[in-house]
Amino acid sequence: MKVLLVEDEQSMLFTLTNLLRHRGHEVIAAPSAEEGLDELGDIQVDLVISDLRLPGMDGISLIAEVRERCEDVVPIIITGYGTLGNAIDALKLSVCDFLRKPFDLTTFEETISRAEERRTRLLANKKSVYELKTDLMGEKLQSSVLSPFLSKNVLDYTLPYGEAQLLSNQAHRVSILFADISDFTGLSARLDQNSLIHLVKTFYSALEPIISQYGGIVDKFMGDGIMMVFADSHTGREAASYALGAAVQIQDKMASIRRELRQFELPEISVHIGISTGLAAACSVGTEVHLAHTYIGDAVNLAKRLQDLAGPGEIVLSEATAADLAGYESSIPGLIGLHPLPPLAIKGRQDKIVVYRAEYSTSTIDS
């Protein structure tokens, strides 16, 4: 620890300096308060030990001045006598202890030990308060920074666990949904940039409450499309119903989206959706400069392929998704049933796969 020692008796100053240095402390020694403050400058000290009566500024005034510069300093007063007024002033400055002259080595060692312990406790308490404040403020800051990019569900999932959750790279059974605006290339050729941006923003804004309602995570926006992830902490089967429920709700919402676009003389749009269920790993990919959190795996690739196969207004889902939906169909508003399609050849797959088209009616869904 660093100690400011002020004592006008040279022999006492010399003795105490050596004793403190013997205990491993770094000592700034001065015969007066003024000289001590000059030598202190901007240095932060842990202990200040001062005689009460000094030439010029007294010990109480010195401690008050040091406290202004070193907030957590622990003070000790050396005195041969004291008054009630001095004692009160000392208490106001949280003086740790008094060394009453004459004192022996044992008394000195005990007094300094108490001061050292108090300083250690002060630092420990201050660190605990700082860490608590940092955790609380950090979570609020992370939430405020991330909220425009991540749903409340993923924020609630991520923030309590921090970076480790984002970097876990563990595979989970999830349902992946890709929704894409049909014939976006044609729209891009016909519309000016501002109109195209307004169209896409209208589409995304309408989807946001649906994603939140079904507990989905927005993995990424892709210009004219969106990738969502639906997960369940137990069996994973509920994820399929969440994903299909969101898909049907999105198709239902398209009618109001088209009405809003007509108000701005923008063309009507349709959306095609693909859903797949299986293992996917949540991980951070990229470089140290450009890092993104996403899901990767076969379920993700298949969902994108099924979205490409779906026509305007269609929802196409994998066989695994259909299997997980067994027993949940009746809980999905607007769902009429699942219609199996002839086995299809999918890029990247050797064998043809069985897929389903969701039959739905928007008339049964509450607006």
BAPA-477277 format. One record per residue (C-alpha): x, y, z. Coordinates in steps of 0.001 Angstrom, whole numbers, plus 500000, padded with zeros to 6 digits. Each point is the difference from the previous one (the first is absolute). Layout:
N
- X,Y,Z $
...
//
This chain:
367
- 500000,500000,500000 $
- 500982,503641,499560 $
- 500152,502064,503191 $
- 500222,503736,500585 $
- 501733,500536,503345 $
- 500155,503479,501539 $
- 501805,500510,503314 $
- 501912,503097,501103 $
- 502312,498162,502398 $
- 502894,498852,497831 $
- 500921,496989,502132 $
- 496382,498792,500055 $
- 499690,500637,496251 $
- 503157,497943,499344 $
- 498905,497118,502267 $
- 496447,499740,498633 $
- 501245,500199,496412 $
- 502305,497036,500546 $
- 497307,497996,501805 $
- 497513,500552,497164 $
- 502545,499128,497347 $
- 500888,496869,501928 $
- 496319,498983,499633 $
- 500351,500407,496244 $
- 498336,503402,499622 $
- 501106,502782,497686 $
- 500340,503138,502174 $
- 499791,503709,499194 $
- 501453,501634,503131 $
- 499789,503712,500836 $
- 500500,502192,503132 $
- 496986,502227,499238 $
- 496574,499778,498405 $
- 500910,502482,497282 $
- 503118,498067,498991 $
- 498074,496733,500135 $
- 497311,501325,497656 $
- 502620,501337,497604 $
- 501738,496614,499850 $
- 496665,498209,499698 $
- 498919,501899,496900 $
- 497757,497741,497893 $
- 501238,496792,501615 $
- 497259,497799,501454 $
- 500814,498718,503487 $
- 498341,497288,502052 $
- 500875,501222,503506 $
- 500696,503424,501453 $
- 501670,500144,503414 $
- 500340,503456,501498 $
- 500818,501655,503269 $
- 497068,502030,501279 $
- 502066,503062,500848 $
- 502218,501200,497207 $
- 501643,503278,499097 $
- 497551,501806,497722 $
- 497152,497742,498847 $
- 498949,497510,502682 $
- 499434,496288,499535 $
- 496193,500196,499743 $
- 500204,502592,497217 $
- 502670,497923,498254 $
- 497807,496898,500036 $
- 497075,501981,498593 $
- 502229,501244,497162 $
- 501349,496518,499270 $
- 496461,498601,500023 $
- 499128,502427,497198 $
- 502806,498541,497901 $
- 499801,496360,501110 $
- 496380,499085,500673 $
- 500598,496591,501597 $
- 503043,500889,502101 $
- 500075,498608,503541 $
- 501188,502602,502568 $
- 501841,499543,503311 $
- 500611,502866,502459 $
- 503096,500138,502241 $
- 499429,502025,503130 $
- 501333,500496,503520 $
- 496691,501441,501107 $
- 496619,500743,498547 $
- 496915,502102,500504 $
- 496353,499152,499483 $
- 499920,502353,497014 $
- 502964,498266,498376 $
- 498404,496623,500593 $
- 496750,501135,498349 $
- 501900,501427,497021 $
- 501902,496746,499684 $
- 496813,497943,500038 $
- 498533,502156,497229 $
- 503019,499095,497868 $
- 499655,496286,500849 $
- 503341,499909,501730 $
- 500861,496356,500316 $
- 502020,500123,503195 $
- 502127,502061,502397 $
- 503603,499425,500935 $
- 500375,501583,503396 $
- 503536,501105,500932 $
- 502030,498399,501368 $
- 499221,496644,498341 $
- 501958,496788,499761 $
- 500721,497770,497024 $
- 497142,497590,500793 $
- 497451,502821,500098 $
- 501331,501407,496725 $
- 499851,496611,498258 $
- 496442,499347,501221 $
- 498839,503456,498900 $
- 501533,499682,496543 $
- 498565,496476,499609 $
- 496490,501309,500710 $
- 500486,502763,497438 $
- 501242,497554,497383 $
- 497020,497723,500575 $
- 497608,502920,499719 $
- 501589,501107,496734 $
- 499710,496470,498607 $
- 496306,499850,500939 $
- 499356,503402,498434 $
- 501540,498891,496724 $
- 498123,496688,500022 $
- 496672,501727,500666 $
- 500662,502605,497354 $
- 500867,497295,497468 $
- 496788,498095,500794 $
- 497880,503127,499564 $
- 501775,500853,496744 $
- 499521,496502,498598 $
- 496336,499982,500952 $
- 499465,503388,498410 $
- 501926,498931,496908 $
- 497909,496829,499675 $
- 496734,501899,500341 $
- 500991,502853,497711 $
- 501680,497613,497584 $
- 496827,497948,499618 $
- 497920,503127,499418 $
- 502564,501280,497519 $
- 500172,496694,498155 $
- 496227,499863,499872 $
- 499709,503546,498671 $
- 502700,499405,497382 $
- 498807,496558,498887 $
- 496231,500544,500152 $
- 499719,501510,496499 $
- 501694,496877,498589 $
- 498812,497119,502215 $
- 496542,499044,501242 $
- 499096,500232,503667 $
- 500048,496197,500142 $
- 503617,499706,498957 $
- 501004,502915,502253 $
- 498346,498328,502983 $
- 501756,496749,499043 $
- 503431,501513,499433 $
- 500577,502817,502499 $
- 499901,497971,503243 $
- 502751,497728,498682 $
- 502109,502459,498066 $
- 502445,499244,497226 $
- 500322,496327,500916 $
- 496419,499407,498894 $
- 500699,501545,496601 $
- 503188,498022,499536 $
- 498747,496632,501250 $
- 499952,498360,496520 $
- 497673,497272,501319 $
- 497479,498388,497660 $
- 496331,500133,501029 $
- 496819,498702,498422 $
- 498318,503042,498526 $
- 497588,500963,497265 $
- 501314,502409,497362 $
- 497681,502235,497977 $
- 500978,501895,496867 $
- 497506,502542,498649 $
- 500720,501763,496725 $
- 498182,502578,497882 $
- 499015,498390,496705 $
- 501447,501409,496749 $
- 502086,502559,501840 $
- 502355,500248,497031 $
- 497122,501202,497826 $
- 498912,502478,502650 $
- 503548,501352,500250 $
- 500041,500642,496251 $
- 496701,501914,500080 $
- 500325,502075,503181 $
- 502292,502845,500939 $
- 502272,499549,503014 $
- 497847,501927,502499 $
- 496854,498093,499027 $
- 501794,496683,500241 $
- 501360,500824,503460 $
- 496550,501086,501202 $
- 498488,496764,498702 $
- 502547,497838,501806 $
- 499699,501993,503237 $
- 496215,499652,499894 $
- 500401,496242,499606 $
- 502500,499648,502845 $
- 498045,502271,502363 $
- 496882,497899,499554 $
- 501923,496812,500777 $
- 501632,501217,503211 $
- 496969,499522,502339 $
- 499337,496546,498503 $
- 503568,498885,500663 $
- 499747,501250,503575 $
- 496591,498360,500522 $
- 501351,496569,499067 $
- 503307,500372,501835 $
- 502117,500081,496881 $
- 503535,501302,499647 $
- 500874,502142,497000 $
- 503234,498443,498825 $
- 500507,502350,497082 $
- 498335,502301,497487 $
- 501007,499276,496414 $
- 498764,502933,497948 $
- 496713,498525,498824 $
- 499859,497152,502504 $
- 500341,499058,503600 $
- 501318,496975,501901 $
- 498368,499115,503326 $
- 500856,497379,502585 $
- 497503,498339,502336 $
- 501282,497960,502906 $
- 498722,498214,503061 $
- 502090,499217,503067 $
- 498495,496531,500528 $
- 499062,497638,497148 $
- 500195,502407,497079 $
- 496620,498815,498685 $
- 498229,503211,500956 $
- 502406,501900,497770 $
- 498340,498549,496892 $
- 496579,501242,501083 $
- 501441,503429,500813 $
- 501609,500214,496572 $
- 496917,498879,498058 $
- 497743,502207,502126 $
- 502181,502978,499125 $
- 500026,499018,496326 $
- 496201,499830,499787 $
- 499718,503277,501867 $
- 502446,501625,497558 $
- 497918,498862,497029 $
- 496903,501366,501696 $
- 501761,503325,500588 $
- 500813,500383,496319 $
- 496501,501315,499267 $
- 500491,502993,502299 $
- 503541,500515,498685 $
- 498654,500197,496466 $
- 497339,502519,501071 $
- 502667,502194,501578 $
- 502205,499819,496917 $
- 497088,501010,497761 $
- 499665,503227,501988 $
- 503461,500936,498738 $
- 499254,498753,496480 $
- 502436,497153,500447 $
- 499452,496569,498425 $
- 498475,497136,501949 $
- 502381,497335,501244 $
- 499826,496354,500951 $
- 502278,497942,502172 $
- 501189,496396,499744 $
- 501114,498123,503110 $
- 502109,496931,500732 $
- 500265,498249,503386 $
- 502374,497251,501085 $
- 500572,498333,503369 $
- 503222,498392,501188 $
- 503343,500641,501624 $
- 501667,503381,499589 $
- 502835,501591,501921 $
- 499846,503511,501383 $
- 503400,501527,499441 $
- 501933,503146,499205 $
- 501537,500040,496555 $
- 502227,502439,498197 $
- 503148,501807,501035 $
- 501049,502077,502982 $
- 498976,503099,498053 $
- 496726,498715,498561 $
- 498301,497459,502265 $
- 496409,498790,499671 $
- 497869,497713,502154 $
- 498087,497442,497955 $
- 498780,496407,499777 $
- 501657,497553,497637 $
- 499215,496399,499108 $
- 498033,497731,497692 $
- 496656,501272,501319 $
- 500928,503515,498929 $
- 501058,498932,496509 $
- 496859,497937,499473 $
- 497677,502790,501148 $
- 501549,502327,497418 $
- 499563,497379,497255 $
- 496334,499513,500952 $
- 499414,503751,499930 $
- 501403,500079,496457 $
- 497602,497178,499020 $
- 496920,501675,501463 $
- 497823,502079,497711 $
- 498477,503410,500839 $
- 497785,499656,503052 $
- 501201,496458,500732 $
- 501480,498440,503128 $
- 502141,496920,499376 $
- 501405,497986,502897 $
- 502262,497038,500511 $
- 498995,496488,500990 $
- 501657,500456,503405 $
- 497945,503143,500620 $
- 496799,498185,499060 $
- 500894,497140,502367 $
- 500581,502400,502885 $
- 496637,501638,499327 $
- 498087,496798,500784 $
- 497590,500887,502766 $
- 500551,503753,499639 $
- 498095,500712,496760 $
- 496789,500992,501756 $
- 501839,502613,502077 $
- 501072,501983,496925 $
- 497376,502623,499033 $
- 499113,499883,496322 $
- 501696,496685,499231 $
- 497797,497631,498022 $
- 502492,497187,499548 $
- 503231,498807,498462 $
- 500011,498732,496425 $
- 502892,497683,499010 $
- 501619,500812,496666 $
- 501668,497522,497652 $
- 503600,499322,501032 $
- 502203,502801,498792 $
- 503633,500210,498992 $
- 501823,502517,502149 $
- 503392,501457,499167 $
- 502658,498437,502198 $
- 497923,496836,500682 $
- 500573,496667,498267 $
- 496471,498705,500553 $
- 496693,501688,499454 $
- 498323,501198,503168 $
- 496410,500185,501224 $
- 498710,503488,500613 $
- 496616,501432,500985 $
- 497975,503045,499051 $
- 498025,501628,502779 $
- 496361,500630,499099 $
- 498639,502987,501885 $
- 497085,502372,500119 $
- 500590,503552,501100 $
- 496321,500583,500751 $
- 500285,498221,503378 $
- 502905,502127,501225 $
- 499278,503016,502164 $
- 501227,503218,498405 $
//
